[in-house]
């Protein structure tokens, strides 16, 4: 059964800074979780991997990561979500 992970974090960065941070963050997530990242414009990245799909995006006031994870990853979804929350707090402080 798929599990949804949705994390939002407010920021006070310029749009350019937020987009740069999004690229850094998605690169880190790709390396950590072995997923593919496809940029869709400067403020959105599509995330796909074995049993994982979703997106990461930023706007003028917040960053958001929304993922759907399949059964194997759903067993550790809480850990994935808390790690993403930590990353977002670091990158969008």
MOPAC internal coordinates of N, CA, C and O (Angstrom, degrees):
PM7 1SCF
backbone

  N    0.0000 0     0.00 0     0.00 0    0    0    0
  C    1.4469 1     0.00 0     0.00 0    1    0    0
  C    1.5193 1   109.56 1     0.00 0    2    1    0
  O    1.2310 1   120.17 1   -48.52 1    3    2    1
  N    1.3090 1   117.29 1   131.48 1    3    2    1
  C    1.4628 1   122.48 1  -178.47 1    5    3    2
  C    1.5289 1   110.65 1   -70.96 1    6    5    3
  O    1.2310 1   121.52 1   -32.13 1    7    6    5
  N    1.3000 1   114.70 1   147.87 1    7    6    5
  C    1.4645 1   122.18 1   177.87 1    9    7    6
  C    1.5135 1   107.87 1  -123.14 1   10    9    7
  O    1.2310 1   120.69 1   -37.82 1   11   10    9
  N    1.3230 1   116.29 1   142.18 1   11   10    9
  C    1.4555 1   121.90 1  -178.99 1   13   11   10
  C    1.5235 1   109.33 1   -99.50 1   14   13   11
  O    1.2310 1   121.21 1   -45.30 1   15   14   13
  N    1.3274 1   115.28 1   134.70 1   15   14   13
  C    1.4599 1   122.12 1   173.44 1   17   15   14
  C    1.5187 1   106.38 1  -120.32 1   18   17   15
  O    1.2310 1   120.50 1   -60.12 1   19   18   17
  N    1.3131 1   116.65 1   119.88 1   19   18   17
  C    1.4675 1   121.32 1   179.77 1   21   19   18
  C    1.5227 1   108.39 1  -132.53 1   22   21   19
  O    1.2310 1   121.03 1   -61.67 1   23   22   21
  N    1.3255 1   115.63 1   118.33 1   23   22   21
  C    1.4543 1   121.43 1  -179.15 1   25   23   22
  C    1.5174 1   108.56 1  -127.04 1   26   25   23
  O    1.2310 1   120.55 1   -50.36 1   27   26   25
  N    1.3268 1   116.55 1   129.64 1   27   26   25
  C    1.4673 1   122.11 1   175.69 1   29   27   26
  C    1.5104 1   108.07 1  -123.71 1   30   29   27
  O    1.2310 1   121.34 1   -34.44 1   31   30   29
  N    1.3285 1   115.04 1   145.56 1   31   30   29
  C    1.4623 1   120.08 1   179.58 1   33   31   30
  C    1.5309 1   108.95 1  -144.85 1   34   33   31
  O    1.2310 1   120.67 1   -55.61 1   35   34   33
  N    1.3146 1   116.32 1   124.39 1   35   34   33
  C    1.4638 1   120.84 1   178.43 1   37   35   34
  C    1.5242 1   109.83 1   -69.62 1   38   37   35
  O    1.2310 1   120.77 1   -29.19 1   39   38   37
  N    1.3234 1   116.13 1   150.81 1   39   38   37
  C    1.4646 1   120.55 1   175.94 1   41   39   38
  C    1.5224 1   109.85 1  -143.23 1   42   41   39
  O    1.2310 1   121.31 1   -15.65 1   43   42   41
  N    1.3263 1   115.09 1   164.35 1   43   42   41
  C    1.4622 1   122.52 1   177.95 1   45   43   42
  C    1.5283 1   110.35 1  -124.01 1   46   45   43
  O    1.2310 1   120.71 1  -149.01 1   47   46   45
  N    1.3094 1   116.24 1    30.99 1   47   46   45
  C    1.4553 1   122.10 1  -179.04 1   49   47   46
  C    1.5193 1   110.16 1   -89.22 1   50   49   47
  O    1.2310 1   121.12 1   -19.05 1   51   50   49
  N    1.3258 1   115.46 1   160.95 1   51   50   49
  C    1.4632 1   118.06 1   170.76 1   53   51   50
  C    1.5232 1   107.73 1   -70.50 1   54   53   51
  O    1.2310 1   120.92 1   -15.21 1   55   54   53
  N    1.3053 1   115.85 1   164.79 1   55   54   53
  C    1.4677 1   119.52 1   179.32 1   57   55   54
  C    1.5292 1   110.77 1   -59.20 1   58   57   55
  O    1.2310 1   120.42 1   137.45 1   59   58   57
  N    1.3242 1   116.80 1   -42.55 1   59   58   57
  C    1.4632 1   121.01 1  -179.63 1   61   59   58
  C    1.5235 1   111.08 1   -63.29 1   62   61   59
  O    1.2310 1   120.61 1   136.15 1   63   62   61
  N    1.3358 1   116.44 1   -43.85 1   63   62   61
  C    1.4665 1   120.13 1   178.66 1   65   63   62
  C    1.5273 1   110.88 1   -63.90 1   66   65   63
  O    1.2310 1   120.63 1   136.91 1   67   66   65
  N    1.3351 1   116.40 1   -43.09 1   67   66   65
  C    1.4614 1   120.58 1  -179.68 1   69   67   66
  C    1.5312 1   111.14 1   -63.24 1   70   69   67
  O    1.2310 1   120.34 1   139.23 1   71   70   69
  N    1.3241 1   116.96 1   -40.77 1   71   70   69
  C    1.4718 1   120.53 1   178.69 1   73   71   70
  C    1.5254 1   110.80 1   -64.87 1   74   73   71
  O    1.2310 1   120.31 1   139.79 1   75   74   73
  N    1.3296 1   117.00 1   -40.21 1   75   74   73
  C    1.4655 1   120.70 1   177.83 1   77   75   74
  C    1.5261 1   110.45 1   -64.19 1   78   77   75
  O    1.2310 1   120.30 1   137.81 1   79   78   77
  N    1.3226 1   117.03 1   -42.19 1   79   78   77
  C    1.4647 1   120.96 1   178.38 1   81   79   78
  C    1.5263 1   111.16 1   -65.07 1   82   81   79
  O    1.2310 1   120.48 1   143.26 1   83   82   81
  N    1.3274 1   116.68 1   -36.74 1   83   82   81
  C    1.4619 1   120.74 1   177.00 1   85   83   82
  C    1.5286 1   110.31 1   -59.60 1   86   85   83
  O    1.2310 1   120.49 1   135.07 1   87   86   85
  N    1.3141 1   116.66 1   -44.93 1   87   86   85
  C    1.4676 1   120.36 1   179.51 1   89   87   86
  C    1.5255 1   110.84 1   -63.15 1   90   89   87
  O    1.2310 1   120.16 1   137.45 1   91   90   89
  N    1.3315 1   117.29 1   -42.55 1   91   90   89
  C    1.4649 1   120.86 1   178.08 1   93   91   90
  C    1.5266 1   110.63 1   -62.64 1   94   93   91
  O    1.2310 1   120.69 1   133.82 1   95   94   93
  N    1.3191 1   116.29 1   -46.18 1   95   94   93
  C    1.4616 1   121.12 1  -177.64 1   97   95   94
  C    1.5186 1   111.46 1   -64.77 1   98   97   95
  O    1.2310 1   119.76 1   135.33 1   99   98   97
  N    1.3193 1   118.07 1   -44.67 1   99   98   97
  C    1.4670 1   119.46 1  -178.90 1  101   99   98
  C    1.5241 1   111.56 1   -67.91 1  102  101   99
  O    1.2310 1   119.92 1   148.40 1  103  102  101
  N    1.3160 1   117.76 1   -31.60 1  103  102  101
  C    1.4640 1   120.54 1   174.36 1  105  103  102
  C    1.5310 1   109.98 1   -63.14 1  106  105  103
  O    1.2310 1   120.61 1   136.15 1  107  106  105
  N    1.3189 1   116.44 1   -43.85 1  107  106  105
  C    1.4572 1   120.96 1   178.23 1  109  107  106
  C    1.5313 1   111.01 1   -63.09 1  110  109  107
  O    1.2310 1   120.43 1   135.38 1  111  110  109
  N    1.3224 1   116.78 1   -44.62 1  111  110  109
  C    1.4645 1   120.87 1   178.98 1  113  111  110
  C    1.5261 1   110.44 1   -62.59 1  114  113  111
  O    1.2310 1   120.22 1   138.59 1  115  114  113
  N    1.3231 1   117.19 1   -41.41 1  115  114  113
  C    1.4723 1   121.02 1   178.82 1  117  115  114
  C    1.5208 1   110.99 1   -59.87 1  118  117  115
  O    1.2310 1   120.38 1   136.08 1  119  118  117
  N    1.3193 1   116.87 1   -43.92 1  119  118  117
  C    1.4582 1   120.72 1  -179.97 1  121  119  118
  C    1.5216 1   111.43 1   -68.25 1  122  121  119
  O    1.2310 1   120.61 1   137.08 1  123  122  121
  N    1.3061 1   116.43 1   -42.92 1  123  122  121
  C    1.4657 1   121.06 1  -175.92 1  125  123  122
  C    1.5281 1   112.30 1   -69.25 1  126  125  123
  O    1.2310 1   120.57 1   137.74 1  127  126  125
  N    1.3381 1   116.51 1   -42.26 1  127  126  125
  C    1.4608 1   120.38 1  -172.74 1  129  127  126
  C    1.5311 1   114.07 1  -109.00 1  130  129  127
  O    1.2310 1   120.52 1  -172.57 1  131  130  129
  N    1.3182 1   116.60 1     7.43 1  131  130  129
  C    1.4749 1   121.31 1   176.42 1  133  131  130
  C    1.5274 1   112.42 1    54.99 1  134  133  131
  O    1.2310 1   120.85 1  -129.61 1  135  134  133
  N    1.3371 1   115.98 1    50.39 1  135  134  133
  C    1.4598 1   122.39 1   177.22 1  137  135  134
  C    1.5222 1   108.88 1  -117.45 1  138  137  135
  O    1.2310 1   121.13 1   -15.75 1  139  138  137
  N    1.3146 1   115.43 1   164.25 1  139  138  137
  C    1.4609 1   121.89 1   178.16 1  141  139  138
  C    1.5269 1   108.96 1   -98.62 1  142  141  139
  O    1.2310 1   121.10 1   -39.24 1  143  142  141
  N    1.3153 1   115.50 1   140.76 1  143  142  141
  C    1.4610 1   121.83 1   178.43 1  145  143  142
  C    1.5182 1   107.90 1  -117.39 1  146  145  143
  O    1.2310 1   120.70 1   -50.12 1  147  146  145
  N    1.3044 1   116.26 1   129.88 1  147  146  145
  C    1.4660 1   122.25 1   176.40 1  149  147  146
  C    1.5266 1   107.30 1  -123.67 1  150  149  147
  O    1.2310 1   120.76 1   -67.45 1  151  150  149
  N    1.3313 1   116.16 1   112.55 1  151  150  149
  C    1.4579 1   119.37 1   178.21 1  153  151  150
  C    1.5297 1   109.48 1   -67.28 1  154  153  151
  O    1.2310 1   120.78 1   -43.04 1  155  154  153
  N    1.3190 1   116.11 1   136.96 1  155  154  153
  C    1.4625 1   123.62 1   178.61 1  157  155  154
  C    1.5217 1   106.58 1  -125.86 1  158  157  155
  O    1.2310 1   120.99 1  -102.18 1  159  158  157
  N    1.3263 1   115.71 1    77.82 1  159  158  157
  C    1.4567 1   120.56 1  -172.01 1  161  159  158
  C    1.5153 1   109.06 1    90.92 1  162  161  159
  O    1.2310 1   120.62 1     7.31 1  163  162  161
  N    1.3174 1   116.43 1  -172.69 1  163  162  161
  C    1.4619 1   118.86 1  -177.21 1  165  163  162
  C    1.5199 1   113.19 1   -88.95 1  166  165  163
  O    1.2310 1   119.94 1   167.70 1  167  166  165
  N    1.3467 1   117.71 1   -12.30 1  167  166  165
  C    1.4571 1   118.59 1  -175.71 1  169  167  166
  C    1.5355 1   114.31 1  -119.27 1  170  169  167
  O    1.2310 1   120.12 1  -169.54 1  171  170  169
  N    1.3193 1   117.38 1    10.46 1  171  170  169
  C    1.4737 1   119.82 1  -178.95 1  173  171  170
  C    1.5250 1   109.94 1  -142.92 1  174  173  171
  O    1.2310 1   121.32 1   -38.34 1  175  174  173
  N    1.3197 1   115.08 1   141.66 1  175  174  173
  C    1.4620 1   121.76 1   176.41 1  177  175  174
  C    1.5237 1   108.25 1  -133.06 1  178  177  175
  O    1.2310 1   120.74 1   -50.01 1  179  178  177
  N    1.3091 1   116.20 1   129.99 1  179  178  177
  C    1.4611 1   121.16 1   174.89 1  181  179  178
  C    1.5219 1   108.42 1   -87.76 1  182  181  179
  O    1.2310 1   120.79 1   -41.32 1  183  182  181
  N    1.3152 1   116.10 1   138.68 1  183  182  181
  C    1.4578 1   122.85 1  -176.75 1  185  183  182
  C    1.5286 1   108.04 1  -116.02 1  186  185  183
  O    1.2310 1   120.54 1   -52.96 1  187  186  185
  N    1.3373 1   116.57 1   127.04 1  187  186  185
  C    1.4569 1   120.97 1   177.74 1  189  187  186
  C    1.5144 1   109.63 1  -141.84 1  190  189  187
  O    1.2310 1   121.26 1   -38.12 1  191  190  189
  N    1.2942 1   115.19 1   141.88 1  191  190  189
  C    1.4462 1   120.84 1   176.98 1  193  191  190
  C    1.5097 1   109.00 1  -167.42 1  194  193  191
  O    1.2310 1   120.90 1     1.16 1  195  194  193
  N    1.2872 1   115.88 1  -178.84 1  195  194  193
  C    1.4612 1   120.45 1  -179.73 1  197  195  194
  C    1.5324 1   108.89 1   -63.60 1  198  197  195
  O    1.2310 1   120.78 1   -72.34 1  199  198  197
  N    1.3187 1   116.12 1   107.66 1  199  198  197
  C    1.4529 1   121.17 1   179.05 1  201  199  198
  C    1.5164 1   115.24 1    78.09 1  202  201  199
  O    1.2310 1   120.17 1  -168.01 1  203  202  201
  N    1.3239 1   117.29 1    11.99 1  203  202  201
  C    1.4669 1   120.99 1  -178.86 1  205  203  202
  C    1.5217 1   108.87 1  -137.94 1  206  205  203
  O    1.2310 1   120.64 1   -45.26 1  207  206  205
  N    1.3287 1   116.37 1   134.74 1  207  206  205
  C    1.4582 1   119.99 1   169.59 1  209  207  206
  C    1.5137 1   109.13 1  -154.09 1  210  209  207
  O    1.2310 1   121.50 1   -24.65 1  211  210  209
  N    1.3209 1   114.74 1   155.35 1  211  210  209
  C    1.4547 1   119.91 1  -179.30 1  213  211  210
  C    1.5099 1   110.47 1   161.58 1  214  213  211
  O    1.2310 1   121.02 1    28.68 1  215  214  213
  N    1.3271 1   115.66 1  -151.32 1  215  214  213
  C    1.4535 1   120.18 1  -177.60 1  217  215  214
  C    1.5218 1   111.00 1  -152.40 1  218  217  215
  O    1.2310 1   121.89 1   -17.30 1  219  218  217
  N    1.3153 1   113.98 1   162.70 1  219  218  217
  C    1.4635 1   123.22 1   170.45 1  221  219  218
  C    1.5180 1   105.59 1  -130.55 1  222  221  219
  O    1.2310 1   120.51 1   -41.80 1  223  222  221
  N    1.3277 1   116.64 1   138.20 1  223  222  221
  C    1.4546 1   118.96 1   179.27 1  225  223  222
  C    1.5182 1   110.64 1  -152.31 1  226  225  223
  O    1.2310 1   121.73 1   -20.00 1  227  226  225
  N    1.3159 1   114.29 1   160.00 1  227  226  225
  C    1.4621 1   121.12 1   174.62 1  229  227  226
  C    1.5208 1   108.46 1  -129.58 1  230  229  227
  O    1.2310 1   121.90 1   -28.20 1  231  230  229
  N    1.3290 1   113.96 1   151.80 1  231  230  229
  C    1.4577 1   120.00 1   169.42 1  233  231  230
  C    1.5221 1   106.74 1  -130.79 1  234  233  231
  O    1.2310 1   120.04 1    17.73 1  235  234  233
  N    1.2957 1   117.53 1  -162.27 1  235  234  233
  C    1.4658 1   120.42 1  -174.51 1  237  235  234
  C    1.5219 1   113.95 1   -69.05 1  238  237  235
  O    1.2310 1   119.45 1   162.28 1  239  238  237
  N    1.3429 1   118.66 1   -17.72 1  239  238  237
  C    1.4581 1   120.26 1  -174.99 1  241  239  238
  C    1.5244 1   115.50 1  -128.72 1  242  241  239
  O    1.2310 1   120.00 1   165.53 1  243  242  241
  N    1.3303 1   117.60 1   -14.47 1  243  242  241
  C    1.4628 1   117.79 1  -178.17 1  245  243  242
  C    1.5167 1   112.80 1  -150.99 1  246  245  243
  O    1.2310 1   121.94 1   -20.38 1  247  246  245
  N    1.3233 1   113.90 1   159.62 1  247  246  245
  C    1.4595 1   122.83 1   172.76 1  249  247  246
  C    1.5220 1   106.73 1  -111.75 1  250  249  247
  O    1.2310 1   120.94 1   -33.44 1  251  250  249
  N    1.3252 1   115.80 1   146.56 1  251  250  249
  C    1.4583 1   120.35 1  -176.58 1  253  251  250
  C    1.5224 1   110.11 1  -142.32 1  254  253  251
  O    1.2310 1   121.19 1   -42.62 1  255  254  253
  N    1.3187 1   115.32 1   137.38 1  255  254  253
  C    1.4596 1   121.35 1   171.42 1  257  255  254
  C    1.5207 1   106.74 1  -126.43 1  258  257  255
  O    1.2310 1   120.81 1   -52.26 1  259  258  257
  N    1.3192 1   116.05 1   127.74 1  259  258  257
  C    1.4478 1   122.46 1  -177.83 1  261  259  258
  C    1.5284 1   107.65 1  -130.88 1  262  261  259
  O    1.2310 1   120.42 1   -65.82 1  263  262  261
  N    1.3170 1   116.81 1   114.18 1  263  262  261
  C    1.4565 1   121.74 1  -176.08 1  265  263  262
  C    1.5235 1   111.10 1  -127.80 1  266  265  263
  O    1.2310 1   121.17 1   -30.81 1  267  266  265
  N    1.2997 1   115.37 1   149.19 1  267  266  265
  C    1.4552 1   122.68 1   170.54 1  269  267  266
  C    1.5276 1   105.29 1  -117.04 1  270  269  267
  O    1.2310 1   120.69 1   -55.74 1  271  270  269
  N    1.3253 1   116.28 1   124.26 1  271  270  269
  C    1.4623 1   120.32 1  -177.71 1  273  271  270
  C    1.5149 1   109.72 1  -116.78 1  274  273  271
  O    1.2310 1   120.86 1   -39.94 1  275  274  273
  N    1.3173 1   115.95 1   140.06 1  275  274  273
  C    1.4595 1   122.22 1   179.77 1  277  275  274
  C    1.5159 1   111.98 1   -75.57 1  278  277  275
  O    1.2310 1   121.28 1     2.46 1  279  278  277
  N    1.3148 1   115.16 1  -177.54 1  279  278  277
  C    1.4588 1   121.68 1  -174.01 1  281  279  278
  C    1.5309 1   114.48 1   -53.87 1  282  281  279
  O    1.2310 1   118.51 1   129.36 1  283  282  281
  N    1.3286 1   120.44 1   -50.64 1  283  282  281
  C    1.4677 1   117.60 1  -177.77 1  285  283  282
  C    1.5335 1   112.35 1   -58.77 1  286  285  283
  O    1.2310 1   120.70 1   133.27 1  287  286  285
  N    1.3203 1   116.27 1   -46.73 1  287  286  285
  C    1.4671 1   119.62 1  -179.11 1  289  287  286
  C    1.5248 1   111.90 1   -72.87 1  290  289  287
  O    1.2310 1   120.02 1   154.71 1  291  290  289
  N    1.3264 1   117.57 1   -25.29 1  291  290  289
  C    1.4690 1   119.95 1  -178.80 1  293  291  290
  C    1.5246 1   111.62 1   -64.58 1  294  293  291
  O    1.2310 1   120.46 1   157.82 1  295  294  293
  N    1.3275 1   116.72 1   -22.18 1  295  294  293
  C    1.4614 1   120.49 1   178.54 1  297  295  294
  C    1.5218 1   111.80 1   -67.91 1  298  297  295
  O    1.2310 1   120.49 1   156.29 1  299  298  297
  N    1.3290 1   116.66 1   -23.71 1  299  298  297
  C    1.4709 1   120.97 1   178.28 1  301  299  298
  C    1.5302 1   110.96 1  -120.64 1  302  301  299
  O    1.2310 1   120.37 1  -156.99 1  303  302  301
  N    1.3162 1   116.90 1    23.01 1  303  302  301
  C    1.4668 1   121.73 1  -177.44 1  305  303  302
  C    1.5296 1   112.24 1   -59.20 1  306  305  303
  O    1.2310 1   120.42 1   142.82 1  307  306  305
  N    1.3242 1   116.81 1   -37.18 1  307  306  305
  C    1.4699 1   120.03 1   178.25 1  309  307  306
  C    1.5125 1   111.93 1   -61.20 1  310  309  307
  O    1.2310 1   120.35 1   137.84 1  311  310  309
  N    1.3027 1   116.93 1   -42.16 1  311  310  309
  C    1.4724 1   121.71 1   178.59 1  313  311  310
  C    1.5228 1   110.44 1   -67.82 1  314  313  311
  O    1.2310 1   120.41 1   137.73 1  315  314  313
  N    1.3318 1   116.83 1   -42.27 1  315  314  313
  C    1.4601 1   120.33 1   177.92 1  317  315  314
  C    1.5261 1   109.70 1   -60.62 1  318  317  315
  O    1.2310 1   120.51 1   134.05 1  319  318  317
  N    1.3263 1   116.63 1   -45.95 1  319  318  317
  C    1.4644 1   120.79 1  -179.10 1  321  319  318
  C    1.5223 1   111.80 1   -62.56 1  322  321  319
  O    1.2310 1   119.66 1   136.07 1  323  322  321
  N    1.3207 1   118.25 1   -43.93 1  323  322  321
  C    1.4610 1   119.87 1  -179.73 1  325  323  322
  C    1.5262 1   111.41 1   -67.25 1  326  325  323
  O    1.2310 1   120.01 1   144.76 1  327  326  325
  N    1.3202 1   117.58 1   -35.24 1  327  326  325
  C    1.4657 1   120.56 1   176.44 1  329  327  326
  C    1.5181 1   110.76 1   -65.53 1  330  329  327
  O    1.2310 1   120.35 1   136.84 1  331  330  329
  N    1.3248 1   116.93 1   -43.16 1  331  330  329
  C    1.4691 1   120.61 1   178.23 1  333  331  330
  C    1.5223 1   110.37 1   -63.98 1  334  333  331
  O    1.2310 1   119.70 1   141.09 1  335  334  333
  N    1.3349 1   118.17 1   -38.91 1  335  334  333
  C    1.4644 1   121.19 1   176.95 1  337  335  334
  C    1.5331 1   110.67 1   -60.69 1  338  337  335
  O    1.2310 1   120.52 1   137.47 1  339  338  337
  N    1.3217 1   116.61 1   -42.53 1  339  338  337
  C    1.4640 1   120.97 1   178.17 1  341  339  338
  C    1.5270 1   110.92 1   -63.11 1  342  341  339
  O    1.2310 1   120.45 1   134.43 1  343  342  341
  N    1.3315 1   116.74 1   -45.57 1  343  342  341
  C    1.4626 1   121.08 1   178.70 1  345  343  342
  C    1.5292 1   110.69 1   -60.03 1  346  345  343
  O    1.2310 1   120.38 1   135.44 1  347  346  345
  N    1.3260 1   116.87 1   -44.56 1  347  346  345
  C    1.4558 1   119.85 1  -177.38 1  349  347  346
  C    1.5240 1   111.10 1   -66.72 1  350  349  347
  O    1.2310 1   120.37 1   141.39 1  351  350  349
  N    1.3097 1   116.89 1   -38.61 1  351  350  349
  C    1.4638 1   119.97 1   176.90 1  353  351  350
  C    1.5346 1   110.65 1   -62.40 1  354  353  351
  O    1.2310 1   120.80 1   142.73 1  355  354  353
  N    1.3216 1   116.07 1   -37.27 1  355  354  353
  C    1.4637 1   120.95 1   179.32 1  357  355  354
  C    1.5239 1   111.84 1   -71.49 1  358  357  355
  O    1.2310 1   120.17 1   132.11 1  359  358  357
  N    1.3124 1   117.28 1   -47.89 1  359  358  357
  C    1.4536 1   121.39 1  -174.07 1  361  359  358
  C    1.5292 1   113.78 1   -78.30 1  362  361  359
  O    1.2310 1   119.97 1   152.05 1  363  362  361
  N    1.3251 1   117.66 1   -27.95 1  363  362  361
  C    1.4553 1   120.42 1  -176.07 1  365  363  362
  C    1.5214 1   112.36 1  -116.01 1  366  365  363
  O    1.2310 1   120.34 1  -149.87 1  367  366  365
  N    1.3256 1   116.96 1    30.13 1  367  366  365
  C    1.4736 1   122.09 1   178.85 1  369  367  366
  C    1.5244 1   110.67 1   -70.47 1  370  369  367
  O    1.2310 1   120.10 1   180.00 1  371  370  369

